[in-house]
């Protein structure tokens, strides 16, 4: 059986996309980890399986479900950059008739709009402030705002340049506060309505971008300013996105690009089961 794949990214947060409308692929954690390995596989921050919701027995308002898996094979509730890539694929492959539609995810349904220039806007739902905690990098404590964007985040607005932080190893955090792990964002305000961010993603490591993380960063910055409404650009190592919040409802707009497509060898797939 030929297994089709595509490789794409949203602000250099990169994904292997597997079209699997009927949900027939045995997508084990080992196969996901192998696909995402940058030496023995295709290399990616995660895998996006394109599957019909009904094939998985999932109820949602849209036909398609984004089955997103982290690079270590663990499932994730939501991925904003991945959702943009996923949505653009559905349009490019003529699997949807309109440019605005709903996609299901573990974090809930998300309305998306694919623009003619290939950029995608995702309605991310609410960004909910859930408390405060601390991230520790090289024995330095950074206080942070906990934000839920369908998945958990801890956003630290830091007074040092985020470029200086050593994120090669997992920063420490309060595992009692975040028993299922957490995405850690470190943020510099760089002007009116503008942030710079680096992120250490749960189940992945440092990535070039994190869509839900940019939403969390803007929500946290607005919260610290005493409001829940506003918009900001967010510069990440992989590019720039725009985030807008209004009465708790967030939208994320940014690019979605494809770089390759092909087929996986059957023996490679079988060997990594």
C-alpha positions in Angstrom: 0.0 0.0 0.0 1.5 3.3 -1.0 1.4 5.8 1.8 1.3 9.4 0.6 2.9 12.2 2.6 3.4 16.0 2.3 5.8 18.2 4.1 4.7 21.7 5.1 5.2 24.4 7.7 3.6 27.4 9.3 6.3 30.0 10.2 8.8 27.1 10.1 6.9 25.0 12.6 7.1 21.9 10.3 4.8 18.9 9.9 4.5 15.6 8.0 1.0 15.5 6.7 -0.6 12.1 6.0 -3.8 12.0 3.9 -5.9 9.2 5.5 -9.6 10.0 4.9 -10.9 6.6 6.0 -8.7 6.3 9.1 -6.9 3.1 7.9 -3.3 4.0 8.8 -1.9 2.3 11.9 -0.3 5.4 13.2 1.6 4.2 16.2 3.7 6.4 18.5 6.8 4.7 17.1 5.9 5.5 13.5 5.2 9.1 14.5 8.5 9.5 16.3 10.3 7.9 13.3 8.6 10.2 10.8 9.6 13.2 12.8 13.2 12.1 13.4 15.4 14.4 11.4 18.0 11.7 10.8 16.1 8.5 10.3 12.8 9.9 9.0 11.4 12.9 7.2 11.9 15.3 10.1 9.2 17.4 11.6 7.8 18.9 14.8 4.7 16.8 14.5 2.4 14.7 12.3 -1.0 15.9 10.9 -3.3 13.1 9.8 -6.0 14.2 7.5 -9.0 12.0 8.4 -12.8 12.3 8.2 -14.3 12.8 11.7 -16.9 10.0 11.0 -14.0 7.5 10.3 -12.9 8.0 13.9 -16.4 8.1 15.4 -15.9 11.7 16.4 -18.8 14.2 16.4 -17.9 17.7 15.1 -19.5 20.3 12.9 -17.0 19.8 10.1 -16.3 16.8 7.9 -12.5 16.8 8.6 -10.6 16.1 11.8 -7.0 17.2 12.4 -5.4 14.3 14.2 -2.3 16.0 15.5 0.6 14.1 17.1 3.7 15.6 18.7 7.2 14.5 17.6 7.4 12.0 20.4 4.2 10.3 19.3 2.0 11.8 22.0 -1.4 13.3 21.0 -2.0 17.1 21.4 -5.2 18.9 21.8 -4.5 21.7 19.3 -1.9 23.2 17.1 -2.5 26.6 15.5 0.3 26.4 12.9 -0.7 22.9 12.1 -4.3 23.9 11.6 -3.3 26.5 9.0 -1.3 23.9 7.1 -4.1 21.4 7.4 -6.7 23.9 6.2 -4.6 24.9 3.2 -4.2 21.3 2.2 -7.9 20.7 2.2 -8.4 23.6 -0.1 -5.5 22.8 -2.4 -6.6 19.1 -2.7 -10.2 20.2 -3.4 -11.5 18.3 -0.4 -13.6 21.3 0.6 -15.7 23.5 -1.7 -15.4 26.8 0.2 -12.5 28.7 1.6 -14.1 29.1 5.0 -15.1 26.0 6.9 -14.8 24.1 10.2 -12.1 21.6 11.2 -12.4 19.3 14.2 -9.5 18.9 16.7 -9.1 17.4 20.1 -9.3 20.9 21.5 -12.7 21.4 19.8 -14.0 22.7 16.4 -12.1 25.5 14.8 -13.4 27.7 12.0 -10.8 28.5 9.4 -10.5 30.8 6.4 -7.9 30.2 3.6 -7.0 33.4 1.9 -6.2 33.6 -1.8 -2.5 34.4 -1.0 -2.2 31.1 1.0 -2.3 32.7 4.4 -4.9 31.2 6.8 -6.9 32.7 9.6 -7.9 30.3 12.4 -10.6 31.1 15.0 -8.8 29.7 18.0 -11.6 29.9 20.6 -11.1 31.4 24.0 -7.7 32.0 25.5 -8.4 31.5 29.2 -6.2 32.8 32.0 -5.9 29.9 34.6 -3.5 31.3 37.1 0.2 32.0 37.6 3.3 29.8 38.0 7.1 29.8 37.4 9.4 28.5 34.7 13.1 27.9 35.5 15.8 28.2 32.9 19.4 27.8 34.0 18.4 28.2 37.7 16.7 31.5 36.8 13.1 31.9 37.9 10.7 33.5 35.4 7.2 34.2 36.7 4.5 33.4 34.1 0.8 33.6 33.3 -0.9 30.3 32.8 -3.1 30.3 29.7 -5.3 27.6 28.2 -5.8 27.8 24.4 -7.3 24.3 24.2 -3.9 23.1 25.4 -1.8 24.4 28.4 0.7 27.3 28.2 2.9 29.2 30.7 3.9 32.7 29.3 6.8 34.6 30.9 7.3 38.2 29.9 11.1 38.5 30.5 13.3 41.5 31.0 16.3 39.8 29.3 16.5 39.3 25.5 14.8 36.0 24.7 17.6 35.2 22.2 19.9 34.8 25.2 18.0 32.0 26.8 19.4 28.5 26.6 16.4 26.3 25.6 18.3 23.2 24.6 17.1 21.4 27.6 13.6 21.2 29.1 13.0 24.2 31.4 11.6 23.2 34.8 8.1 24.0 35.8 5.5 23.1 38.5 4.3 19.6 37.6 1.6 19.8 40.2 0.2 22.8 38.4 0.7 21.3 35.0 0.3 17.5 35.5 -0.1 16.9 31.7 2.9 19.0 30.8 2.9 22.5 29.4 4.2 24.7 26.5 6.5 27.3 27.8 6.7 30.8 26.1 9.3 33.4 26.8 8.3 36.9 25.5 9.8 40.3 24.9 7.6 43.3 24.2 9.2 45.1 21.2 6.8 48.0 20.6 3.2 48.9 20.6 1.2 45.8 19.5 4.4 43.8 18.9 6.0 40.9 20.7 9.0 38.6 20.2 8.7 35.0 21.4 10.6 31.8 21.8 8.9 28.5 22.8 9.7 25.2 24.3 6.9 22.9 23.2 5.5 20.0 25.2 6.5 16.7 23.6 8.8 18.4 21.0 11.4 20.7 22.4 12.2 24.2 21.2 10.5 24.9 17.9 10.7 27.7 15.4 7.1 28.7 16.1 4.0 27.7 18.0 0.6 29.0 16.9 -1.3 28.3 20.2 1.8 29.8 22.0 1.5 33.1 20.1 -2.2 33.3 21.1 -1.2 32.6 24.7 1.5 35.2 24.6 -0.8 37.9 23.4 -3.5 36.9 25.9 -1.0 37.0 28.7 0.4 40.4 27.7 -3.1 41.9 27.4 -4.0 40.3 30.8 -1.0 42.0 32.5 -2.1 45.3 30.9 -5.5 44.9 32.5 -7.5 43.9 29.4 -8.6 41.0 27.3 -9.1 42.8 24.0 -6.4 43.8 21.5 -4.1 42.6 18.8 -0.4 42.1 18.3 2.1 40.8 15.8 4.3 38.1 17.2 7.8 37.6 15.9 9.1 34.0 16.2 12.3 32.5 14.9 10.3 31.2 11.9 8.5 34.4 10.9 5.6 36.5 12.0 1.9 36.0 12.8 -0.9 38.3 13.8 -3.1 37.5 16.8 -6.3 39.3 17.7 -8.4 38.9 20.9 -11.9 40.2 21.4 -14.0 39.3 24.5 -11.9 36.1 24.9 -12.2 34.9 21.3 -8.9 34.7 19.5 -7.9 34.6 15.9 -4.5 33.6 14.5 -3.4 34.6 11.0 -0.2 33.5 9.3 1.3 31.7 6.4 1.0 28.0 5.5 3.4 26.5 3.0 4.1 23.1 1.4 7.6 22.1 0.3 7.4 18.5 -0.8 5.2 15.4 -1.4 5.9 11.8 -2.0 5.4 8.2 -0.8 6.8 6.3 2.1 8.4 2.9 1.4 6.3 0.0 2.7 9.3 -1.7 4.3 10.3 1.5 6.2 6.7 1.8 7.5 6.6 -1.8 8.5 10.0 -1.7 10.2 9.0 1.3 12.4 5.7 -0.1 13.5 
